[in-house]
Amino acid sequence: MKQWTDIIKEVFPVAYILDSAFEYPIGDDGWRFTRESEEIYRAGTLDTWFDYDYDWGKGHMFVNLQDMVTGDELIKLHRFFKGLNYPLKYITVLCWPLNIEKTLPKDSFNVINFSSHQYETWCTYKSAEDVLREEFAHTKKTFEYNFVCPQRIYKPHRAALHSVIGKYPHGNTSLQSKGIELRYPSLSFQDYDNTYDNLSNLLAMKQNYNTALFSIVSESQYREKYGIITEKTFNSIVAGMPFLLCSHRFGLQDVNEYGFQTYPHFFDEHYDSIDNQVRIKFMLELNKRLVADKLTAVEMQTFYEDLSPTIEYNRDYFFDQFGDQLISNLRRDLLNIWNG
């Protein structure tokens, strides 16, 4: 499995790659530029580099942005580069949210929809494919709960979701930063912070996934116009779970754009296009029979068998094609810029 930086170097042999332009962790007011970024930009390091290469036409700077970047932050970066008088057509920004480039003026830098974190997570899961397929095989399902909904960090949309589904005894829901854990073992809030290992976290939650029919995925973003699809959704896919998606508007559409199938023949998915203020409410009301009413083990087994073709398609697509598709799209977009 190739590193994403190697793909850039294959297309742009003369390339300056800034791996992280913002400072971790994200603050209440969003991302801030790293001190390294400020020093690199302002000290003139890139002035020499640009003078040497961009007249040739193939020199290029690539700026890799972190996950939950908003349109406002992209505009902030645009103004920053504008103020330094760098030639924007020789700058490409890699960012996660699909279609977020629509927030920029036409004279801005190039944008490629690519997430290094998403790709690196896939690489880790792919390396453990045999283990994951075994641990989440259909023979491991026991159907104790209608649904599982793992939530780690408090966010307003997660609190709103938990206020409804947390009261159902036939659901398995957590909100770890508020001290609410899943019914079966998983990594503690602090253990995950210490390791930040998504594979270990998924395997630690296996009994919670294997004892439920479907999952309610509580994604990282909700109100943002251009949100992200993270390992939270991919965990459900790898674990063989149909899923409702509590995410930004048109999140299910983004899942489809990545090449996965959703479950409109099982869930009412009309909630995906509904306004932020009521989308959670409609997601739950439109699927009340599955969420609010206790299903029998026989019903869940029947549903699972009916859904198995889509479950297996998604899992096979994830392991066999998804990562390669991310890299293929990255290479295509790089070549379009090279030839532009």
ZAPA-958174 format. One record per residue (C-alpha): x, y, z; residue in three letters; chain. Coordinates in pm, 1 decimal, always signed. Layout:
% residues N
{rec {X,Y,Z},"ALA","A"}
...
END
This chain:
% residues 340
{rec {+0.0,+0.0,+0.0},"MET","A"}
{rec {+150.9,+326.6,-112.5},"LYS","A"}
{rec {+183.8,+634.5,+102.4},"GLN","A"}
{rec {-29.4,+922.0,-24.9},"TRP","A"}
{rec {+278.8,+1145.3,-26.9},"THR","A"}
{rec {+445.7,+904.4,-271.8},"ASP","A"}
{rec {+152.5,+947.4,-511.3},"ILE","A"}
{rec {+203.8,+1324.3,-505.6},"ILE","A"}
{rec {+576.5,+1284.2,-572.6},"LYS","A"}
{rec {+506.4,+1051.5,-865.1},"GLU","A"}
{rec {+301.2,+1318.8,-1038.3},"VAL","A"}
{rec {+486.0,+1624.7,-904.2},"PHE","A"}
{rec {+853.6,+1526.5,-858.1},"PRO","A"}
{rec {+926.1,+1884.6,-747.2},"VAL","A"}
{rec {+674.0,+1924.1,-467.5},"ALA","A"}
{rec {+676.3,+2084.0,-125.0},"TYR","A"}
{rec {+432.7,+1896.7,+102.4},"ILE","A"}
{rec {+315.2,+2053.3,+426.3},"LEU","A"}
{rec {+155.7,+1761.6,+609.8},"ASP","A"}
{rec {-37.3,+1956.4,+875.4},"SER","A"}
{rec {-122.3,+2319.9,+825.9},"ALA","A"}
{rec {-327.6,+2357.2,+1142.7},"PHE","A"}
{rec {-250.2,+2306.1,+1507.5},"GLU","A"}
{rec {-393.1,+2009.0,+1703.0},"TYR","A"}
{rec {-620.8,+1995.3,+1894.6},"PRO","A"}
{rec {-899.4,+2191.6,+1734.6},"ILE","A"}
{rec {-1016.1,+2483.9,+1948.0},"GLY","A"}
{rec {-1364.2,+2613.5,+2018.1},"ASP","A"}
{rec {-1314.6,+2870.9,+1742.3},"ASP","A"}
{rec {-1184.9,+2614.6,+1491.4},"GLY","A"}
{rec {-838.3,+2529.8,+1365.0},"TRP","A"}
{rec {-536.1,+2759.8,+1409.0},"ARG","A"}
{rec {-225.1,+2768.9,+1189.9},"PHE","A"}
{rec {+65.7,+2574.5,+1334.4},"THR","A"}
{rec {+370.4,+2769.4,+1438.6},"ARG","A"}
{rec {+562.6,+2568.8,+1179.3},"GLU","A"}
{rec {+322.1,+2682.9,+907.5},"SER","A"}
{rec {+352.3,+3046.7,+1008.9},"GLU","A"}
{rec {+731.1,+3028.5,+1013.2},"GLU","A"}
{rec {+753.8,+2847.2,+680.3},"ILE","A"}
{rec {+517.5,+3087.5,+508.4},"TYR","A"}
{rec {+651.3,+3408.6,+658.8},"ARG","A"}
{rec {+1024.9,+3336.7,+674.0},"ALA","A"}
{rec {+1053.2,+3329.2,+297.0},"GLY","A"}
{rec {+1148.1,+2961.7,+276.1},"THR","A"}
{rec {+890.9,+2912.6,+4.4},"LEU","A"}
{rec {+983.5,+3232.7,-177.6},"ASP","A"}
{rec {+1311.2,+3075.9,-288.8},"THR","A"}
{rec {+1137.7,+2750.8,-370.7},"TRP","A"}
{rec {+868.4,+2921.3,-577.8},"PHE","A"}
{rec {+1119.2,+3143.3,-759.6},"ASP","A"}
{rec {+1314.0,+2836.5,-859.1},"TYR","A"}
{rec {+1030.2,+2612.9,-965.7},"ASP","A"}
{rec {+699.3,+2772.1,-1045.1},"TYR","A"}
{rec {+816.7,+2947.3,-1362.5},"ASP","A"}
{rec {+899.7,+2602.4,-1491.7},"TRP","A"}
{rec {+534.5,+2525.9,-1435.1},"GLY","A"}
{rec {+566.9,+2198.6,-1246.4},"LYS","A"}
{rec {+676.0,+2311.9,-901.1},"GLY","A"}
{rec {+392.3,+2293.8,-655.0},"HIS","A"}
{rec {+308.2,+2324.6,-286.0},"MET","A"}
{rec {+63.5,+2080.5,-128.7},"PHE","A"}
{rec {-105.4,+2168.2,+198.6},"VAL","A"}
{rec {-272.2,+1879.0,+380.4},"ASN","A"}
{rec {-554.3,+1997.6,+605.0},"LEU","A"}
{rec {-695.1,+1819.3,+907.6},"GLN","A"}
{rec {-1036.4,+1663.7,+937.1},"ASP","A"}
{rec {-1311.2,+1899.8,+1052.2},"MET","A"}
{rec {-1225.4,+2196.7,+831.4},"VAL","A"}
{rec {-1505.4,+2438.7,+751.7},"THR","A"}
{rec {-1563.7,+2664.5,+455.2},"GLY","A"}
{rec {-1477.0,+2965.8,+672.3},"ASP","A"}
{rec {-1138.4,+2815.1,+754.5},"GLU","A"}
{rec {-1072.3,+2746.5,+388.4},"LEU","A"}
{rec {-1148.4,+3110.9,+313.2},"ILE","A"}
{rec {-908.3,+3207.4,+595.5},"LYS","A"}
{rec {-634.9,+3004.9,+425.6},"LEU","A"}
{rec {-716.8,+3166.1,+90.3},"HIS","A"}
{rec {-676.6,+3513.3,+237.0},"ARG","A"}
{rec {-356.9,+3410.5,+411.5},"PHE","A"}
{rec {-192.4,+3300.6,+86.8},"PHE","A"}
{rec {-333.5,+3598.4,-98.2},"LYS","A"}
{rec {-166.9,+3826.3,+154.8},"GLY","A"}
{rec {+170.3,+3660.3,+95.0},"LEU","A"}
{rec {+139.9,+3701.8,-282.4},"ASN","A"}
{rec {+214.1,+3340.0,-361.7},"TYR","A"}
{rec {+86.7,+3226.3,-704.4},"PRO","A"}
{rec {-226.5,+3039.2,-599.0},"LEU","A"}
{rec {-244.3,+2818.6,-906.9},"LYS","A"}
{rec {+71.5,+2646.7,-782.1},"TYR","A"}
{rec {-82.7,+2566.3,-445.5},"ILE","A"}
{rec {-309.5,+2266.7,-388.8},"THR","A"}
{rec {-496.9,+2204.3,-66.3},"VAL","A"}
{rec {-600.9,+1850.6,+27.9},"LEU","A"}
{rec {-906.6,+1847.5,+251.2},"CYS","A"}
{rec {-1158.8,+1592.6,+365.4},"TRP","A"}
{rec {-1512.2,+1736.9,+325.1},"PRO","A"}
{rec {-1653.8,+1659.1,-17.9},"LEU","A"}
{rec {-1734.4,+1961.5,-236.7},"ASN","A"}
{rec {-1604.0,+2215.0,+17.4},"ILE","A"}
{rec {-1416.0,+2388.8,-264.2},"GLU","A"}
{rec {-1749.4,+2545.1,-360.7},"LYS","A"}
{rec {-1696.1,+2793.5,-75.7},"THR","A"}
{rec {-1388.0,+2944.7,-243.8},"LEU","A"}
{rec {-1363.5,+3224.6,-502.7},"PRO","A"}
{rec {-1265.6,+3118.3,-853.0},"LYS","A"}
{rec {-917.5,+3272.2,-830.3},"ASP","A"}
{rec {-815.6,+3058.8,-532.0},"SER","A"}
{rec {-581.3,+2762.8,-490.4},"PHE","A"}
{rec {-664.6,+2414.1,-616.8},"ASN","A"}
{rec {-860.3,+2181.8,-388.8},"VAL","A"}
{rec {-850.8,+1801.8,-391.2},"ILE","A"}
{rec {-1103.7,+1610.8,-182.2},"ASN","A"}
{rec {-873.5,+1367.3,-4.6},"PHE","A"}
{rec {-823.7,+1274.2,+359.4},"SER","A"}
{rec {-488.6,+1132.1,+463.1},"SER","A"}
{rec {-649.1,+1022.6,+792.1},"HIS","A"}
{rec {-926.4,+837.8,+610.2},"GLN","A"}
{rec {-678.7,+663.4,+379.8},"TYR","A"}
{rec {-439.2,+573.0,+662.5},"GLU","A"}
{rec {-731.5,+429.8,+863.0},"THR","A"}
{rec {-824.6,+215.9,+564.2},"TRP","A"}
{rec {-463.8,+92.8,+535.1},"CYS","A"}
{rec {-469.0,-11.8,+901.8},"THR","A"}
{rec {-802.4,-192.7,+865.4},"TYR","A"}
{rec {-692.0,-357.0,+541.5},"LYS","A"}
{rec {-380.1,-493.5,+711.2},"SER","A"}
{rec {-609.7,-661.3,+967.6},"ALA","A"}
{rec {-873.4,-775.8,+717.4},"GLU","A"}
{rec {-863.2,-1144.8,+813.4},"ASP","A"}
{rec {-901.9,-1064.0,+1182.7},"VAL","A"}
{rec {-1185.0,-818.1,+1122.7},"LEU","A"}
{rec {-1375.5,-1053.6,+893.9},"ARG","A"}
{rec {-1344.3,-1329.0,+1152.9},"GLU","A"}
{rec {-1441.6,-1117.3,+1454.0},"GLU","A"}
{rec {-1746.4,-973.5,+1277.6},"PHE","A"}
{rec {-1858.6,-1283.6,+1088.2},"ALA","A"}
{rec {-2233.8,-1341.5,+1064.2},"HIS","A"}
{rec {-2193.5,-1648.9,+1285.6},"THR","A"}
{rec {-2098.2,-1415.9,+1574.4},"LYS","A"}
{rec {-2433.1,-1232.2,+1571.5},"LYS","A"}
{rec {-2665.0,-1285.4,+1869.7},"THR","A"}
{rec {-2928.3,-1005.2,+1833.7},"PHE","A"}
{rec {-2980.2,-883.0,+2187.6},"GLU","A"}
{rec {-3036.3,-517.7,+2095.4},"TYR","A"}
{rec {-3211.5,-341.8,+1811.8},"ASN","A"}
{rec {-2922.3,-100.2,+1769.4},"PHE","A"}
{rec {-2584.7,+13.5,+1897.0},"VAL","A"}
{rec {-2477.9,+378.9,+1902.9},"CYS","A"}
{rec {-2120.6,+442.7,+2023.2},"PRO","A"}
{rec {-2060.7,+808.7,+2108.5},"GLN","A"}
{rec {-1734.9,+923.5,+2262.3},"ARG","A"}
{rec {-1713.3,+1304.2,+2282.0},"ILE","A"}
{rec {-2005.1,+1523.1,+2383.5},"TYR","A"}
{rec {-2140.3,+1738.9,+2101.9},"LYS","A"}
{rec {-2481.6,+1906.3,+2082.8},"PRO","A"}
{rec {-2615.5,+1671.2,+1815.0},"HIS","A"}
{rec {-2496.1,+1369.1,+2012.7},"ARG","A"}
{rec {-2659.6,+1494.3,+2330.2},"ALA","A"}
{rec {-2983.6,+1551.4,+2137.6},"ALA","A"}
{rec {-2965.4,+1201.5,+1993.9},"LEU","A"}
{rec {-2886.7,+1040.6,+2329.3},"HIS","A"}
{rec {-3173.1,+1223.5,+2500.5},"SER","A"}
{rec {-3411.3,+1012.6,+2291.1},"VAL","A"}
{rec {-3244.3,+679.9,+2220.0},"ILE","A"}
{rec {-3063.2,+656.6,+2553.9},"GLY","A"}
{rec {-3389.6,+573.9,+2728.8},"LYS","A"}
{rec {-3456.7,+259.6,+2522.5},"TYR","A"}
{rec {-3350.9,-61.6,+2703.1},"PRO","A"}
{rec {-3339.4,-240.6,+2367.5},"HIS","A"}
{rec {-3066.8,-2.4,+2247.6},"GLY","A"}
{rec {-2699.1,+5.1,+2340.8},"ASN","A"}
{rec {-2581.3,+366.3,+2355.4},"THR","A"}
{rec {-2283.4,+552.6,+2499.7},"SER","A"}
{rec {-2169.4,+910.4,+2555.5},"LEU","A"}
{rec {-1830.7,+846.9,+2709.8},"GLN","A"}
{rec {-1722.2,+1201.1,+2791.3},"SER","A"}
{rec {-2035.4,+1219.9,+3009.4},"LYS","A"}
{rec {-1962.1,+888.9,+3179.9},"GLY","A"}
{rec {-2214.7,+679.7,+2984.2},"ILE","A"}
{rec {-2063.2,+354.0,+2855.8},"GLU","A"}
{rec {-2177.3,+78.8,+2619.6},"LEU","A"}
{rec {-2325.0,-236.6,+2772.8},"ARG","A"}
{rec {-2019.7,-446.5,+2686.5},"TYR","A"}
{rec {-1649.6,-357.9,+2718.1},"PRO","A"}
{rec {-1479.3,-101.8,+2494.1},"SER","A"}
{rec {-1178.6,+124.3,+2523.6},"LEU","A"}
{rec {-1223.7,+385.4,+2792.3},"SER","A"}
{rec {-1234.4,+751.3,+2699.5},"PHE","A"}
{rec {-878.9,+798.3,+2830.1},"GLN","A"}
{rec {-741.6,+479.5,+2671.5},"ASP","A"}
{rec {-858.9,+594.3,+2329.6},"TYR","A"}
{rec {-707.3,+939.2,+2383.9},"ASP","A"}
{rec {-377.0,+779.3,+2481.4},"ASN","A"}
{rec {-353.9,+549.8,+2179.7},"THR","A"}
{rec {-577.8,+706.5,+1913.0},"TYR","A"}
{rec {-591.7,+361.9,+1756.2},"ASP","A"}
{rec {-912.3,+313.3,+1558.3},"ASN","A"}
{rec {-844.6,-53.7,+1487.3},"LEU","A"}
{rec {-796.8,-137.8,+1855.4},"SER","A"}
{rec {-1105.9,+63.9,+1938.7},"ASN","A"}
{rec {-1319.6,-122.5,+1685.0},"LEU","A"}
{rec {-1200.7,-461.9,+1803.3},"LEU","A"}
{rec {-1261.2,-363.2,+2165.3},"ALA","A"}
{rec {-1623.8,-283.3,+2076.7},"MET","A"}
{rec {-1687.6,-608.9,+1891.4},"LYS","A"}
{rec {-1938.3,-754.6,+2139.1},"GLN","A"}
{rec {-2142.1,-435.8,+2124.7},"ASN","A"}
{rec {-2162.1,-454.6,+1745.9},"TYR","A"}
{rec {-2219.5,-829.3,+1733.1},"ASN","A"}
{rec {-2518.8,-813.5,+1967.3},"THR","A"}
{rec {-2716.6,-554.2,+1765.5},"ALA","A"}
{rec {-2903.7,-561.5,+1436.8},"LEU","A"}
{rec {-2807.1,-213.9,+1316.5},"PHE","A"}
{rec {-2609.9,+88.8,+1424.9},"SER","A"}
{rec {-2692.9,+453.8,+1463.0},"ILE","A"}
{rec {-2376.4,+629.2,+1352.8},"VAL","A"}
{rec {-2319.8,+959.9,+1527.9},"SER","A"}
{rec {-2070.3,+1130.4,+1299.1},"GLU","A"}
{rec {-1818.2,+1399.9,+1389.5},"SER","A"}
{rec {-2004.8,+1685.0,+1222.0},"GLN","A"}
{rec {-2370.6,+1777.5,+1200.0},"TYR","A"}
{rec {-2437.2,+2146.1,+1128.2},"ARG","A"}
{rec {-2155.3,+2196.2,+879.0},"GLU","A"}
{rec {-2262.5,+2232.6,+517.0},"LYS","A"}
{rec {-1975.0,+2012.5,+402.4},"TYR","A"}
{rec {-1909.0,+1743.1,+661.2},"GLY","A"}
{rec {-1693.0,+1432.2,+675.2},"ILE","A"}
{rec {-1751.4,+1057.1,+672.4},"ILE","A"}
{rec {-1514.0,+903.0,+926.5},"THR","A"}
{rec {-1414.9,+567.9,+1072.8},"GLU","A"}
{rec {-1739.5,+583.4,+1271.9},"LYS","A"}
{rec {-1931.3,+497.1,+955.2},"THR","A"}
{rec {-1664.2,+256.3,+832.0},"PHE","A"}
{rec {-1674.7,+72.3,+1166.6},"ASN","A"}
{rec {-2038.7,-11.3,+1100.5},"SER","A"}
{rec {-1957.9,-125.7,+747.6},"ILE","A"}
{rec {-1669.0,-347.1,+860.4},"VAL","A"}
{rec {-1877.2,-482.8,+1149.3},"ALA","A"}
{rec {-2153.1,-582.2,+907.9},"GLY","A"}
{rec {-2413.4,-334.2,+1027.7},"MET","A"}
{rec {-2693.4,-157.4,+843.3},"PRO","A"}
{rec {-2688.5,+201.9,+969.5},"PHE","A"}
{rec {-2881.7,+519.0,+1026.9},"LEU","A"}
{rec {-2653.5,+820.1,+985.5},"LEU","A"}
{rec {-2669.1,+1114.3,+1224.8},"CYS","A"}
{rec {-2439.8,+1347.6,+1032.4},"SER","A"}
{rec {-2426.5,+1660.7,+820.5},"HIS","A"}
{rec {-2708.2,+1710.2,+571.2},"ARG","A"}
{rec {-2670.7,+1476.9,+270.5},"PHE","A"}
{rec {-2429.5,+1253.4,+461.4},"GLY","A"}
{rec {-2589.6,+942.4,+311.1},"LEU","A"}
{rec {-2540.2,+1094.3,-32.0},"GLN","A"}
{rec {-2169.0,+1131.9,+46.9},"ASP","A"}
{rec {-2154.8,+766.2,+152.7},"VAL","A"}
{rec {-2303.2,+674.5,-185.6},"ASN","A"}
{rec {-2049.3,+897.5,-362.9},"GLU","A"}
{rec {-1771.1,+696.2,-200.7},"TYR","A"}
{rec {-1919.8,+385.8,-365.8},"GLY","A"}
{rec {-2105.5,+227.4,-74.2},"PHE","A"}
{rec {-2471.1,+129.1,-65.5},"GLN","A"}
{rec {-2712.1,+247.2,+201.6},"THR","A"}
{rec {-3038.3,+80.6,+309.2},"TYR","A"}
{rec {-3341.0,+264.2,+164.7},"PRO","A"}
{rec {-3526.0,-68.2,+141.3},"HIS","A"}
{rec {-3493.7,-106.3,+520.5},"PHE","A"}
{rec {-3475.2,+247.4,+662.8},"PHE","A"}
{rec {-3670.0,+550.2,+553.4},"ASP","A"}
{rec {-3374.6,+764.2,+442.3},"GLU","A"}
{rec {-3567.0,+1079.6,+354.4},"HIS","A"}
{rec {-3424.8,+1237.5,+669.1},"TYR","A"}
{rec {-3090.5,+1283.7,+487.9},"ASP","A"}
{rec {-3207.7,+1598.5,+308.8},"SER","A"}
{rec {-3400.2,+1757.1,+597.7},"ILE","A"}
{rec {-3292.3,+2080.1,+768.4},"ASP","A"}
{rec {-3045.8,+2066.6,+1060.1},"ASN","A"}
{rec {-3303.0,+2176.7,+1316.4},"GLN","A"}
{rec {-3523.5,+1871.8,+1274.9},"VAL","A"}
{rec {-3314.6,+1608.8,+1095.2},"ARG","A"}
{rec {-3246.7,+1399.1,+1407.1},"ILE","A"}
{rec {-3613.0,+1413.2,+1503.6},"LYS","A"}
{rec {-3724.0,+1298.8,+1158.7},"PHE","A"}
{rec {-3454.8,+1029.3,+1137.8},"MET","A"}
{rec {-3595.7,+871.2,+1453.4},"LEU","A"}
{rec {-3964.6,+929.1,+1376.8},"GLU","A"}
{rec {-3943.3,+798.3,+1021.1},"LEU","A"}
{rec {-3781.4,+481.4,+1157.7},"ASN","A"}
{rec {-3975.9,+457.6,+1482.1},"LYS","A"}
{rec {-4070.2,+91.8,+1437.5},"ARG","A"}
{rec {-3701.9,-6.4,+1429.4},"LEU","A"}
{rec {-3574.6,+238.0,+1691.3},"VAL","A"}
{rec {-3848.4,+270.5,+1952.2},"ALA","A"}
{rec {-4011.4,-72.8,+1946.1},"ASP","A"}
{rec {-3834.7,-382.7,+2071.1},"LYS","A"}
{rec {-3769.8,-631.6,+1790.2},"LEU","A"}
{rec {-3765.6,-1003.0,+1862.7},"THR","A"}
{rec {-3454.6,-1207.6,+1793.8},"ALA","A"}
{rec {-3644.4,-1389.8,+1518.0},"VAL","A"}
{rec {-3739.9,-1058.2,+1352.5},"GLU","A"}
{rec {-3382.4,-935.8,+1371.1},"MET","A"}
{rec {-3246.7,-1259.1,+1225.9},"GLN","A"}
{rec {-3492.3,-1234.1,+936.0},"THR","A"}
{rec {-3406.7,-869.9,+872.1},"PHE","A"}
{rec {-3035.1,-949.7,+885.1},"TYR","A"}
{rec {-3066.9,-1230.0,+630.9},"GLU","A"}
{rec {-3262.4,-1003.1,+397.2},"ASP","A"}
{rec {-2999.7,-729.2,+431.6},"LEU","A"}
{rec {-2699.3,-958.8,+395.4},"SER","A"}
{rec {-2635.2,-891.0,+23.9},"PRO","A"}
{rec {-2591.5,-518.0,+92.3},"THR","A"}
{rec {-2395.4,-582.9,+412.8},"ILE","A"}
{rec {-2152.6,-809.2,+229.6},"GLU","A"}
{rec {-2126.9,-579.8,-71.7},"TYR","A"}
{rec {-2025.6,-288.8,+150.6},"ASN","A"}
{rec {-1772.5,-491.5,+345.9},"ARG","A"}
{rec {-1619.3,-640.3,+31.0},"ASP","A"}
{rec {-1609.0,-301.6,-137.7},"TYR","A"}
{rec {-1439.8,-147.5,+167.3},"PHE","A"}
{rec {-1161.8,-406.1,+182.1},"PHE","A"}
{rec {-1119.9,-477.7,-188.9},"ASP","A"}
{rec {-1173.3,-142.7,-359.4},"GLN","A"}
{rec {-1225.9,+158.6,-134.0},"PHE","A"}
{rec {-863.7,+239.8,-49.9},"GLY","A"}
{rec {-750.9,+187.0,-407.8},"ASP","A"}
{rec {-1035.0,+413.3,-521.1},"GLN","A"}
{rec {-920.0,+690.1,-285.8},"LEU","A"}
{rec {-567.6,+671.7,-429.0},"ILE","A"}
{rec {-696.2,+644.1,-786.8},"SER","A"}
{rec {-906.3,+958.2,-738.7},"ASN","A"}
{rec {-610.0,+1139.6,-582.8},"LEU","A"}
{rec {-386.4,+1050.1,-878.3},"ARG","A"}
{rec {-656.2,+1154.8,-1126.7},"ARG","A"}
{rec {-700.8,+1492.7,-957.4},"ASP","A"}
{rec {-324.4,+1547.6,-942.8},"LEU","A"}
{rec {-290.7,+1471.9,-1313.6},"LEU","A"}
{rec {-572.6,+1713.3,-1393.3},"ASN","A"}
{rec {-381.4,+1987.8,-1209.5},"ILE","A"}
{rec {-52.3,+1890.2,-1375.3},"TRP","A"}
{rec {-211.7,+1907.1,-1717.8},"ASN","A"}
{rec {-420.4,+2215.5,-1639.0},"GLY","A"}
END
